[in-house]
Amino acid sequence: MTSYTIKINDMGGLTSRSSAELVEEANHHKCDIRLKLENGDECDLKSIMNVFALAPISRGAVLTITFSGEDEDSAKAGFEKLCNEYSF
């Protein structure tokens, strides 16, 4: 299992569009990918409805994405690339 951390810097917090970007990236991979908030709440990142259930996720929140499974290293690399290209 490996993980990646994102800090939300957007004034609007984690928006619908940002959530969709994360879910889309997650669905490109076979491994189990989970999104965890600082308060311990977590969800399957492959479902937009699960991400919306965690809302609101405000500016300054730190999100931990965990990867578990056969392609977890490439999944983490995909999220690193996404976060470097997309402003959260």
Contacts in CASP RR format, 6 or more apart in sequence:
PFRMAT RR
TARGET T0000
AUTHOR 0000-0000-0000
METHOD contacts of the structure
MODEL  1
MTSYTIKINDMGGLTSRSSAELVEEANHHKCDIRLKLENGDECDLKSIMN
VFALAPISRGAVLTITFSGEDEDSAKAGFEKLCNEYSF
1 66 0 8 1.000
1 67 0 8 1.000
1 68 0 8 1.000
1 69 0 8 1.000
1 72 0 8 1.000
2 66 0 8 1.000
2 67 0 8 1.000
2 72 0 8 1.000
2 73 0 8 1.000
2 76 0 8 1.000
3 64 0 8 1.000
3 65 0 8 1.000
3 66 0 8 1.000
3 67 0 8 1.000
3 76 0 8 1.000
4 64 0 8 1.000
4 65 0 8 1.000
4 67 0 8 1.000
4 76 0 8 1.000
4 79 0 8 1.000
4 80 0 8 1.000
4 83 0 8 1.000
5 62 0 8 1.000
5 63 0 8 1.000
5 64 0 8 1.000
5 65 0 8 1.000
6 62 0 8 1.000
6 63 0 8 1.000
6 65 0 8 1.000
6 79 0 8 1.000
6 83 0 8 1.000
6 88 0 8 1.000
7 60 0 8 1.000
7 61 0 8 1.000
7 62 0 8 1.000
7 63 0 8 1.000
7 88 0 8 1.000
8 14 0 8 1.000
8 57 0 8 1.000
8 58 0 8 1.000
8 59 0 8 1.000
8 60 0 8 1.000
8 61 0 8 1.000
8 62 0 8 1.000
8 63 0 8 1.000
8 88 0 8 1.000
9 59 0 8 1.000
9 60 0 8 1.000
9 87 0 8 1.000
9 88 0 8 1.000
10 18 0 8 1.000
10 59 0 8 1.000
10 87 0 8 1.000
10 88 0 8 1.000
11 59 0 8 1.000
12 58 0 8 1.000
12 59 0 8 1.000
13 56 0 8 1.000
13 57 0 8 1.000
13 58 0 8 1.000
13 59 0 8 1.000
13 60 0 8 1.000
13 61 0 8 1.000
14 51 0 8 1.000
14 55 0 8 1.000
14 56 0 8 1.000
14 57 0 8 1.000
14 58 0 8 1.000
14 61 0 8 1.000
14 63 0 8 1.000
14 88 0 8 1.000
16 52 0 8 1.000
18 86 0 8 1.000
18 88 0 8 1.000
19 48 0 8 1.000
19 51 0 8 1.000
19 52 0 8 1.000
20 48 0 8 1.000
21 82 0 8 1.000
21 86 0 8 1.000
22 35 0 8 1.000
22 45 0 8 1.000
22 51 0 8 1.000
22 65 0 8 1.000
22 79 0 8 1.000
22 82 0 8 1.000
23 45 0 8 1.000
23 46 0 8 1.000
23 47 0 8 1.000
23 48 0 8 1.000
23 51 0 8 1.000
25 78 0 8 1.000
25 79 0 8 1.000
25 82 0 8 1.000
26 33 0 8 1.000
26 45 0 8 1.000
26 46 0 8 1.000
26 75 0 8 1.000
27 46 0 8 1.000
28 75 0 8 1.000
28 78 0 8 1.000
29 67 0 8 1.000
29 71 0 8 1.000
29 72 0 8 1.000
29 74 0 8 1.000
29 75 0 8 1.000
30 69 0 8 1.000
30 70 0 8 1.000
30 71 0 8 1.000
31 67 0 8 1.000
31 68 0 8 1.000
31 69 0 8 1.000
31 70 0 8 1.000
31 71 0 8 1.000
31 72 0 8 1.000
31 75 0 8 1.000
32 44 0 8 1.000
32 67 0 8 1.000
32 68 0 8 1.000
32 69 0 8 1.000
33 44 0 8 1.000
33 45 0 8 1.000
33 46 0 8 1.000
33 65 0 8 1.000
33 66 0 8 1.000
33 67 0 8 1.000
33 68 0 8 1.000
33 75 0 8 1.000
34 42 0 8 1.000
34 43 0 8 1.000
34 44 0 8 1.000
34 45 0 8 1.000
34 65 0 8 1.000
34 66 0 8 1.000
34 68 0 8 1.000
35 42 0 8 1.000
35 43 0 8 1.000
35 44 0 8 1.000
35 45 0 8 1.000
35 50 0 8 1.000
35 51 0 8 1.000
35 54 0 8 1.000
35 63 0 8 1.000
35 64 0 8 1.000
35 65 0 8 1.000
36 42 0 8 1.000
36 63 0 8 1.000
36 64 0 8 1.000
36 65 0 8 1.000
36 66 0 8 1.000
37 54 0 8 1.000
37 57 0 8 1.000
37 61 0 8 1.000
37 63 0 8 1.000
38 61 0 8 1.000
38 62 0 8 1.000
41 54 0 8 1.000
43 50 0 8 1.000
43 51 0 8 1.000
43 53 0 8 1.000
43 54 0 8 1.000
44 50 0 8 1.000
45 51 0 8 1.000
45 65 0 8 1.000
57 63 0 8 1.000
65 79 0 8 1.000
67 73 0 8 1.000
67 75 0 8 1.000
67 76 0 8 1.000
END
